[in-house]
Structure formats: C-alpha cells, structure tokens
Amino acid sequence: MDGKPQADIHALEQELTNAVGPFMPVNVAMTRLCEAAVRAAQDKEEWHGLITCTAVRNVCERGLRERGASATDLQRIGDRAVGVVAARLMA
C-alpha cells in the first residue's frame, strides 16, 4: 500500500476517534462509529470501501482493547461494525 491510502486511513481514523467518546457504552460507541464512517465515506468518495472498513476496524479494535475486551470480542464486534458499514455503503 503506498502512502496515499495509508494517509487516508489515518485521517479517517482520527475523524472516527473524535466521533466516539471514551466513556460511552460499547453499543452506543459502535453506533456512533458506524454512523460517522458512513457519513465520512459519503462525503469523500476516495474513502469508500477498503479504506473506510480498515479505519473502522482499527478504531473499533483500539477502543475495545483500551476497555480490556477479549480477543474474541475484538474480532466479533469489529466484524459486526465493518459489516454494518459495508452494507450501508453498498445500499
């Protein structure tokens, strides 16, 4: 992956991290994360697809890891968040 997609992923991760508060319940945080990702992808065409899904997974896993979630929960919740975002972008 060259520098441009990495820079886009990092920029989107920052935007998504700002949309999710550190003390929100996990279900509320995931809803806000998915909504923010879909809005960002709709605003910037180059953030569709892999870049958006990668950023969502990274932010989701980092947030859950900080909350002490298990590896199984990281995978399960990350998959669900990416699935929701991908489905909404394809609709």
Backbone hydrogen bonds, N-H to C=O, Kabsch-Sander energy under -0.5 kcal/mol:
donor,donor_aa,acceptor,acceptor_aa,energy
6,Q,2,D,-1.2
7,A,3,G,-2.5
8,D,4,K,-2.4
9,I,5,P,-2.8
10,H,6,Q,-2.5
11,A,7,A,-2.5
12,L,8,D,-2.6
13,E,9,I,-2.7
14,Q,10,H,-2.2
15,E,11,A,-2.0
16,L,12,L,-2.8
17,T,13,E,-2.7
18,N,14,Q,-1.9
19,A,15,E,-1.0
20,V,16,L,-0.8
20,V,17,T,-0.7
21,G,19,A,-0.6
24,M,21,G,-1.0
29,A,25,P,-2.7
30,M,26,V,-2.7
31,T,27,N,-1.7
32,R,28,V,-2.5
33,L,29,A,-2.6
34,C,30,M,-2.5
35,E,31,T,-2.4
36,A,32,R,-2.6
37,A,33,L,-2.2
38,V,34,C,-2.3
39,R,35,E,-2.4
40,A,36,A,-2.5
41,A,37,A,-2.5
42,Q,38,V,-2.1
43,D,39,R,-1.8
44,K,40,A,-2.1
45,E,43,D,-0.5
47,W,44,K,-2.2
48,H,45,E,-1.7
51,I,48,H,-0.9
52,T,47,W,-0.6
53,C,49,G,-2.5
54,T,50,L,-2.6
55,A,51,I,-2.3
56,V,52,T,-2.5
57,R,53,C,-2.4
58,N,54,T,-2.5
59,V,55,A,-2.6
60,C,56,V,-2.7
61,E,57,R,-2.9
62,R,58,N,-2.3
63,G,59,V,-2.4
64,L,60,C,-2.4
65,R,61,E,-2.6
66,E,62,R,-2.1
67,R,63,G,-1.0
68,G,65,R,-1.4
69,A,64,L,-2.4
74,L,70,S,-2.5
75,Q,71,A,-2.2
76,R,72,T,-2.6
77,I,73,D,-2.8
78,G,74,L,-2.1
79,D,75,Q,-2.5
80,R,76,R,-2.0
81,A,77,I,-2.5
82,V,78,G,-2.4
83,G,79,D,-2.5
84,V,80,R,-2.4
85,V,81,A,-2.3
86,A,82,V,-2.8
87,A,83,G,-2.3
88,R,84,V,-2.2
89,L,85,V,-2.3
90,M,86,A,-1.8
91,A,87,A,-1.0
